[in-house]
Every structure is written in structure tokens, then in C-alpha cells.
């Protein structure tokens, strides 16, 4: 089994083919930016993009991915050139503990891909499934708006 992850092809070892996408990304592929949170697809820490759409990787069997392109937080930007959403997160000082941030960022990238200039209700709706216990929701909303402006 092969996966398309962050623009590259990655082989899934046979013993991992019955696992969730999250486990495969983190363990044999070593992409640990995607986090395990609740394990039930409710908190959003495990969010990745599948053909540009935000999905919860903890509840998605890797066998169901097929030929879809997977993008993880590691595939968005580089240390030299951050993705506009990553840069906005830093500019607005969103992270506190940081655990939920990869999922928040991935959900925001998906949102901006389908709605380049979202209003507050669209932002809130798109990120409602990404929980943040630190209470940074207002800064997250500011960062989404900043990233939307950077994408012009």
C-alpha cells in the first residue's frame, strides 16, 4: 500500500494497514505534528487534509485513503517560508500550549481553500470541531482573518 503524503509517495508497512491514518502518519512515517487527542474524531487535534478537505485522521482507516493526497502540518511550509496560515498564527501569537494548533491550522487551510474571505460565523463553524482548552479562540479568529488577507 502506498500513500501520497506531502507531495511524496510513502509505503505503508503491511503490519500497519489495519491502523488509523493518524497512527500510520505518526509511527512508521514519523510525521508527529498531527496529534492524538480524543481518538474519537471529536477534538480536531488529528486534523489533516485529504485532497484539500479537513478530516479527522484518528477515525479514518488508512485502508480507506486510497489515492487521495494527504497533507499534514509538516507539508504546509518550511522553516524558511511558512505557509500564510502558519505565519498568521505567529503574528497574532495564537499558541499557548500548542497541542491543538496543528489541527486548527489544517482546518483553517481547508476553510480558506473553499472560502477565501470567511466571515465570523463561517470561521466559527469551520473551527467548531477543533477544541482549544487554552481559550485562544479570539486570537484564532484574528489569525484566520489575517491569513485571508495575506492570501490576496
N, C-alpha and C positions, 0 to 999 in steps of 0.2 A: 504494500500500500504506500502510495506517495501522496504528500500534501504540498500545496503551494502556499508557502508561508513567507511573508515579507519579500515577495518577489523571487524567492528561490524555491527549488524543489527539495523536500526533505523526506527521507524514508522513515516510515513508522515500523519499528521492530515488531515482529509477529506477536510477541507476548504483550504488546500494548494495544492491539487492535480492538479489544473489547472495552477499552477505557474511555473516559470522557475526553473531549478535546483539551480541556484545561490540564488534566493530568499528563497528556502526551506533550503539550507545549512546555510544561514546567520540567518534567522529568527527562525523558530521552532527548528532547530537543534543547533543553537548557534555557528556555525563554521564561524567566521568572518574574518579569514585570507584571504579568497577568496574575492576579491574586486569588487565592481561595478565601471566600468569606463564609457564606452560609451553606453552600453545597446544594441549595435548592433553587437557584436562579432568582432569588428574591432581593439580594443586596446590591448586585451590579459590580462587585469588585472584580469579577472574572470576565467582564465585557471585552470582546474582541470584535473586529469587523469581518463579516463573511460576505464577500462581494459588495462591500461598502455598507452593509446593514449591521447594526449593533445586535449581537447575540450573546447569550449567556453561555460561556464555554463549559461551565461546570455541569450542565444538564444536557449538553449536546454530545451524543456518542460520536467518537472520531470516525466511525464507520459511515456516519450519515453526512459527512462533509463533502464527499465526492470530489469533483474538480473545482469547487469554489475556491476563490482566492482569500486567504486568511491574512489579516493584518493585525499585528499585536502592537503594543506601545513601543516596542523596540523597532518596529518598522516605519514609524511616522517620520522621524527626523534624525539628525545626527547631532553630536556634541557641537559641531561647528555651525550647523544650520538647523535649528529647531523648527518643528512644524509650527505654523502660526498659532494653533491652539496651545501647544506647549509653551510658546513664548508669552502668550496672553496670561497663562496660569502664573508664570513667574512675575510678569509685570504687575499683576494685581495682588500678588502674594497670597494665592489661594491655599496652598498646602499648609496643614498643621501636622497631624500625624502622618498624612500622606497615603495611608493604606488604600483608601477608596479612589485616589486620584487617577490611576491608570484607567479604571472603568469610567470615571467621569469624563476624562479626556476622550476616550474612544466613543462614548455616546455623543459627545459634542461634535466630534468629527463627522459622525453619521448624520446628526441633525443638520449641520451646516452643508453637508453634501446634498441634502434634499430641500433645505430651506435656508438659502444664503443669508437672509436678513430676518431671523426669527424675532417675534415679539415676546414679551414676558410670559404669556400663557403658553406659547409654543416651547419655550425653553423649559419652563416648569414641567410641562407634560413630558417632554423628551427625557428629562433627567429625573423624573419622579421615581423611577425604579433603581436609581443609584443612591444608596444611603450614605450620609455623612454624619457621623456622630459628633464631629468637632464643631458643627454649626457654621460652616463656611458657605452656606447656600447663597447668601447675598453676594459674596465675592465671586462665587462660581458664576452667577448670573452676569456679573460685571465682566468677567473674563470671556464668557461666551460672546457678549456684545463687542468686546474689544477684538476678539478673533474674527468676528463677522466683518468688522471694519478693516482689518488687515487683509482680508481676502479680496478686496476690491481690485 
